[in-house]
């Protein structure tokens, strides 16, 4: 049909289109009404997922003097940059050490080396060397404390990584 020309479609065809549209509207309305009466509850809004935070760790609940010592050493030397068990209070760029962090992907020997000798940063100042402030047993105590923030699966995985890494170092030294 060209603009300005009268509608040449017969009247009965126009009414059949209207009947078709009307029957679709009635059908959809019936489906909606039946769904509303079905007894299933339709949520009024999308629920907001809750963010689970790592529970605060009570060092006294952890076995041994090393855990308490690790807590004190972490507070004095690490927390200002890396934050607490929830990652709160740290400086930007320093990774968190809790279960949402990446620390558990690294072997103990590597973590200890970074604490004692420092580590270059990528886009950040990096990790300062703390070998003049901390001894190896003190770093081990800090690592023991940090590991208390991880899940059992993360601790098991990290222990396996540490063992395989140490085996590789031992083989390399034998050469």
PAGU-235747 format. One record per atom (N, C-alpha, C): residue in one letter; x, y, z. Coordinates in steps of 0.001 Angstrom, whole numbers, padded with zeros to 6 digits, always signed. Example, Ala and Ser with C-alpha at 12.3 -4.5 7.8 and 13.67 -1.06 7.14 Angstrom:
<recs>
A+013190-005690+007800 A+012300-004500+007800 A+013200-003300+007800 S+012850-002250+007080 S+013670-001060+007140 S+012900+000030+007870 
</recs>
This chain:
<recs>
X+000844-001161+000000 X+000000+000000+000000 X+000897+001234+000000 X+000631+002125-000874 X+001406+003347-000991 X+000800+004415-000097 X+001654+005310+000287 X+001227+006396+001158 X+000192+007274+000438 X-000887+007569+001093 X-001918+008407+000519 X-003002+007644-000213 X-002790+006336-000480 X-003824+005552-001153 X-004727+004919-000096 X-005959+004733-000427 X-006883+004121+000535 X-006496+002664+000780 X-006861+002161+001949 X-006596+000774+002317 X-007477-000121+001462 X-006830-000927+000637 X-007575-001768-000286 X-007862-003147+000292 X-007427-003408+001484 X-007667-004693+002118 X-009135-004790+002502 X-009760-005912+002212 X-011181-006051+002567 X-011389-005965+004073 X-012519-005539+004492 X-012868-005350+005894 X-012765-006650+006675 X-013215-007767+006104 X-013171-009031+006842 X-011736-009451+007167 X-010733-009076+006331 X-009335-009422+006607 X-008794-008588+007768 X-009191-007314+007808 X-008734-006463+008907 X-009288-006975+010230 X-010528-007395+010259 X-011126-007913+011488 X-010482-009223+011910 X-010013-010054+010995 X-009371-011322+011376 X-008029-011059+012066 X-007343-010008+011644 X-006078-009643+012311 X-006378-009197+013740 X-007409-008373+013913 X-007770-007907+015253 X-008190-009072+016147 X-008973-010018+015570 X-009382-011197+016349 X-008174-012005+016786 X-007185-012165+015922 X-005973-012926+016243 X-005199-012262+017387 X-005029-010953+017292 X-004322-010222+018349 X-005094-010326+019652 X-006418-010157+019601 X-007246-010251+020800 X-007141-011637+021430 X-007153-012697+020630 X-007078-014050+021190 X-005715-014308+021834 X-004644-013748+021291 X-003330-013884+021904 X-003278-013162+023252 X-003843-011980+023317 X-003861-011224+024577 X-004651-011985+025635 X-005789-012543+025261 X-006599-013319+026204 X-005829-014549+026672 X-005157-015234+025766 X-004396-016434+026126 X-003271-016110+027102 X-002538-015061+026822 X-001434-014657+027708 X-001980-014248+029070 X-003085-013514+029100 X-003695-013114+030371 X-004123-014329+031181 X-004672-015346+030509 X-005098-016565+031205 X-003900-017289+031799 X-002793-017355+031070 X-001580-018015+031573 X-001043-017286+032787 X-000999-015976+032734 X-000523-015175+033863 X-001438-015372+035069 X-002749-015390+034858 X-003695-015580+035964 X-003530-016957+036586 X-003350-017983+035771 X-003148-019335+036310 X-001839-019434+037083 X-000804-018790+036589 X+000477-018812+037288 X+000363-018109+038637 X-000405-017024+038684 X-000579-016289+039936 X-001347-017114+040962 X-002231-017985+040499 X-003039-018800+041407 X-002404-020147+041719 X-001232-020406+041177 X-000633-021735+041345 X-000065-021959+042738 X+000092-020910+043509 X+000608-021068+044868 X+002114-020889+044946 X+002803-020844+043826 X+004248-020614+043875 X+004484-019133+044035 X+005434-018829+044866 X+005706-017448+045176 X+006690-016884+044165 X+006369-015754+043592 X+007253-015081+042668 X+007953-013982+043455 X+009299-014015+043504 X+010000-013002+044296 X+009780-011613+043707 X+009631-010656+044599 X+009370-009294+044155 X+010641-008614+043671 X+011776-009101+044120 X+013046-008539+043660 X+014105-009630+043731 X+015182-009411+043030 X+016276-010367+043026 X+016979-010305+044376 X+017172-011467+045033 X+017846-011425+046325 X+019310-011035+046155 X+019813-010285+047090 X+021210-009862+047063 X+022035-010928+047776 X+023058-011484+047102 X+023859-012510+047753 X+024632-011924+048921 X+024773-012717+049960 X+025517-012252+051118 X+026993-012570+050911 X+027824-011678+051342 X+029267-011874+051239 X+029731-012444+052569 X+030335-013609+052486 X+030817-014228+053705 X+032244-013777+053950 X+032472-013296+055140 X+033816-012877+055494 X+034452-013944+056358 X+035746-013977+056316 X+036467-014941+057141 X+036244-014581+058611 X+036023-015574+059438 X+035821-015269+060846 X+037103-014744+061480 X+036951-013860+062445 X+038114-013369+063171 X+038756-014541+063911 X+040060-014590+063885 X+040782-015708+064481 X+041202-015334+065892 X+040922-016205+066816 X+041358-016035+068190 X+042645-016837+068351 X+043803-016172+068469 X+045063-016903+068567 X+045105-017871+069744 X+044372-017562+070809 X+044377-018444+071971 X+043724-019788+071656 X+042832-019812+070651 X+042173-021069+070295 X+043077-021955+069442 X+044177-021396+068949 X+045113-022166+068144 X+046136-022789+069076 X+046574-024005+068755 X+047506-024667+069660 X+048891-024026+069624 X+049508-023964+070787 X+050920-023629+070874 X+051248-022161+071013 X+052443-021963+071524 X+052993-020634+071735 X+053294-019954+070400 X+053629-020772+069377 X+053981-020230+068063 X+052833-019419+067468 X+051594-019859+067685 X+050442-019155+067127 X+050277-017777+067765 X+050432-017697+069048 X+050306-016417+069746 X+051452-015498+069347 X+052652-016065+069273 X+053807-015285+068839 X+053592-014800+067396 X+053073-015677+066540 X+052815-015307+065148 X+051815-014174+065038 X+050797-014192+065892 X+049791-013128+065903 X+050430-011792+066264 X+051240-011794+067303 X+051907-010561+067733 X+052876-010046+066676 X+053643-010964+066077 X+054608-010573+065049 X+053893-010049+063797 X+052788-010688+063424 X+052025-010230+062259 X+051485-008826+062512 X+050934-008604+063690 X+050393-007281+064028 X+051473-006208+063968 X+052665-006542+064436 X+053744-005563+064503 X+054431-005319+063165 X+054487-006326+062288 X+055307-006210+061086 X+054556-006289+059752 X+053373-006874+059747 X+052714-007185+058473 X+051365-006497+058290 X+050626-006360+059358 X+049228-005922+059278 X+049076-004535+058673 X+050019-003648+058892 X+049895-002285+058376 X+049779-002275+056852 X+050403-003229+056180 X+050318-003301+054711 X+049291-004326+054231 X+049259-005495+054871 X+048437-006602+054381 X+047052-006688+055015 X+046809-005952+056076 X+045498-005968+056709 X+045318-007121+057670 X+044147-007147+058302 X+043848-008182+059294 X+043290-009438+058615 X+042687-010321+059408 X+042170-011588+058865 X+041055-011388+057850 X+040422-010217+057875 X+039385-009893+056881 X+039939-009052+055736 X+041228-008744+055793 X+041841-007915+054757 X+041663-006432+054999 X+041045-006067+056114 X+040773-004658+056409 X+042009-003988+057003 X+042221-002740+056625 X+043286-001949+057226 X+044601-001988+056480 X+044695-002752+055404 X+045948-002826+054667 X+046084-001700+053664 X+047290-001558+053155 X+047558-000554+052126 X+047269-001138+050756 X+046872-000292+049839 X+046611-000736+048475 X+047861-001320+047829 X+047701-002401+047119 X+048817-003038+046433 X+049382-004235+047165 X+049279-004250+048484 X+049775-005393+049255 X+048674-006455+049302 X+048992-007694+048955 X+047952-008728+048928 X+047466-009100+050327 X+046205-009477+050403 X+045666-009984+051663 X+046121-011437+051816 X+046212-011886+053046 X+046701-013242+053304 X+045614-014188+053772 X+044348-013762+053741 X+043271-014618+054215 X+042855-015621+053139 X+041723-016293+053342 X+041274-017337+052418 X+040834-016784+051066 X+040650-015471+050958 X+040286-014866+049675 X+041508-014343+048935 X+042667-014471+049558 X+043903-014008+048949 X+044587-015099+048128 X+045799-014822+047727 X+046556-015718+046839 X+047741-016365+047554 X+048002-015991+048782 X+049191-016436+049501 X+049292-017952+049570 X+048174-018627+049733 X+048197-020082+049896 X+048616-020809+048627 X+048769-020109+047512 X+049243-020722+046268 X+050770-020862+046236 X+051461-020309+047228 X+052924-020291+047226 X+053492-021207+048310 X+054636-021831+048039 X+055264-022711+049041 X+055873-021908+050186 X+056027-022575+051319 X+056586-021928+052508 X+057953-021313+052237 X+058822-022045+051539 X+060181-021549+051292 X+060149-020240+050510 X+059258-020127+049550 X+059139-018907+048759 X+058600-017762+049619 X+057582-018038+050411 X+057018-017004+051284 X+058061-016515+052284 X+058797-017455+052868 X+059818-017088+053836 X+060915-016245+053176 X+061295-016616+051960 X+062299-015842+051234 X+061833-014424+050952 X+060577-014252+050583 X+060053-012916+050307 X+060023-012052+051566 X+059645-012662+052700 X+059596-011890+053949 X+061007-011466+054357 X+061956-012389+054289 X+063312-012093+054747 X+064104-011235+053759 X+063934-011468+052465 X+064769-010813+051446 X+064041-009758+050623 X+062732-009646+050759 X+061953-008693+049987 X+061537-009272+048643 X+060686-008542+047948 X+060171-008989+046645 X+059828-007753+045830 X+060233-007766+044557 X+059895-006658+043674 X+058395-006603+043468 X+057845-005410+043376 X+056415-005246+043138 X+056137-004951+041682 X+054939-005272+041254 X+054489-004952+039909 X+053418-003889+040040 X+053788-002645+039802 X+052846-001546+039958 X+052719-001077+041405 X+053543-001615+042284 X+053539-001206+043689 X+054995-001191+044159 X+055256-000611+045331 X+056643-000548+045806 X+057269-001923+046062 X+056445-002940+046257 X+056982-004268+046528 X+057078-004553+048012 X+057573-005736+048306 X+057701-006195+049694 X+059086-005834+050215 X+059153-005063+051292 X+060476-004741+051840 X+061087-005962+052527 X+062396-006034+052512 X+063097-007114+053209 X+063005-006879+054714 X+062599-007922+055442 X+062479-007818+056900 X+063499-008717+057610 X+064516-009162+056868 X+065532-010051+057443 X+066315-009426+058580 X+066368-008101+058618 X+067065-007432+059724 X+066173-007296+060963 X+064867-007540+060813 X+063924-007437+061934 X+063453-008799+062434 X+063336-009776+061523 X+062745-011072+061860 X+063725-012221+061611 X+063618-013239+062436 X+064411-014454+062237 X+063571-015482+061477 X+064203-016543+060998 X+063452-017594+060297 X+062368-018218+061184 X+062678-018547+062465 X+061602-019090+063311 X+060447-018097+063519 X+060721-016814+063557 X+059653-015827+063692 X+058795-015767+062425 X+059432-015876+061252 X+058683-015903+059995 X+057815-017161+059951 X+058361-018291+060421 X+057564-019528+060479 X+056339-019347+061375 X+056514-018638+062491 X+055383-018377+063397 X+054330-017511+062711 X+054765-016514+061952 X+053824-015661+061209 X+053074-016496+060179 X+053792-017360+059449 X+053143-018206+058442 X+052128-019145+059089 X+052470-019698+060251 X+051532-020564+060968 X+050267-019787+061328 X+050437-018551+061760 X+049294-017713+062112 X+048443-017410+060881 X+049068-017037+059771 X+048336-016727+058541 X+047553-017949+058058 X+048150-019113+058160 X+047500-020344+057678 X+046211-020640+058444 X+046088-020112+059651 X+044860-020332+060421 X+043664-019630+059770 X+043903-018706+058849 X+042828-017984+058166 X+042325-018741+056943 X+043040-019757+056515 X+042704-020478+055293 X+041746-021619+055582 X+041080-022081+054524 X+040222-023258+054654 X+041099-024506+054750 X+040522-025611+055197 X+041281-026868+055268 X+041823-027261+053896 X+041016-027069+052855 X+041438-027418+051502 X+042624-026562+051069 X+042599-025286+051415 X+043698-024399+051058 X+044971-024789+051813 X+044834-025125+053092 X+046010-025547+053868 X+046592-026835+053295 X+045726-027791+052939 X+046204-029055+052360 X+046904-028815+051026 X+046317-027977+050198 X+046915-027675+048897 X+048263-026981+049066 X+048329-026029+049967 X+049567-025294+050186 X+050645-026203+050779 X+050271-027129+051639 X+051237-028081+052193 X+051800-028970+051079 X+050943-029387+050156 X+051389-030198+049021 X+052330-029394+048126 X+051984-028148+047852 X+052842-027275+047042 X+054194-027098+047719 X+054187-026870+049023 X+055437-026674+049772 X+056308-027919+049719 X+055677-029077+049879 X+056442-030335+049856 X+057068-030567+048476 X+056292-030372+047419 X+056819-030576+046058 X+057914-029562+045731 X+057751-028346+046190 X+058760-027300+045956 X+060061-027654+046673 X+059930-028091+047928 X+061122-028459+048699 X+061817-029663+048078 X+061045-030647+047602 X+061636-031806+046916 X+062427-031362+045693 X+061881-030427+044935 X+062574-029924+043746 X+063860-029196+044135 X+063819-028414+045218 X+065031-027730+045684 X+066089-028732+046130 X+065656-029765+046850 X+066593-030790+047327 X+067252-031523+046155 X+066473-031856+045130 X+067031-032523+043955 X+068019-031632+043240 X+067724-030345+043183 X+068597-029402+042499 X+069923-029253+043247 X+069888-029291+044573 X+071101-029149+045364 X+072001-030386+045260 X+071414-031544+045003 X+072188-032785+044875 X+073006-032817+043590 X+072664-032026+042618 X+073371-032028+041334 X+074706-031401+041431 
</recs>
